[in-house]
Amino acid sequence: MSAAGWFYVQDDKRLGPVGVEHIVHLVVTTALPPSALVWRQGLREWTEADHVPEIAALLPPPLPP
């Protein structure tokens, strides 16, 4: 399990710190959109979750059209 150092925005509120697995769980269960903003120390700015390599690598591939 990863260290709880991630923050995310949900319903206009900044939440965290949580582990990366928690963010992935929220996205996979559709409680959080993949475009939700996330941040941890070391990132320059808040970034969409599916644009962060260490989160994107844990997300399932999108469904085909």
N, C-alpha and C positions, 0 to 999 in steps of 0.2 A: 504494500500500500504506500502511496506517495505521501509526502509531507503535506499538511494542510496549509498551503500558502496561496491558494487561488481565491479570487474574488470574482463575482459575476453580478450582472444587473438583471433584475427580474421585477416587473411591474414598477419601473422607475425607482427601484431601491437597490442600493449596493449591498450585497450579501457576502458573507464569508468571514474568515477564511475556511476553505474546504479543500479536500483532496481532489486531484484531477478525476478520480473515479466517480466522485459525486457529480461533477459537471457532466461527464459522459453519461451517467445514469439519467440525469435530468433531460439531456438531449434525446437519448434513445427512447425514453418513455414519453416524449413530446411535451414534457412539463416546461421545457426551455427550447426555444428555436435554435437551430445551428448558428444563426446569425446573432445570437445574444452576445453582448460584449463581456469579455473576460479580461482579467489582468492578474499578473503576479510580478514580484520583484524580478527585475531583469528585462521585462518588456518595456519598450519605450512609451507605449500608450495602450489604452483599452483597444482590444482587437476582437473581431468576430470569432467565436469559438471554433468554427470550422476552418478558419484561416491560421490557426495556431498548430504547427506541425505535431506537437506532442498530444494534442487533443484529437486532431483530425485522424491521426494514425489509429486511434482507438474507436472511431466511429465506423459503423457499418457503411458500405458503399450505398449511394443513393439508388433508389429503384429506377429501372429503365422507364423511358416514356411510353 
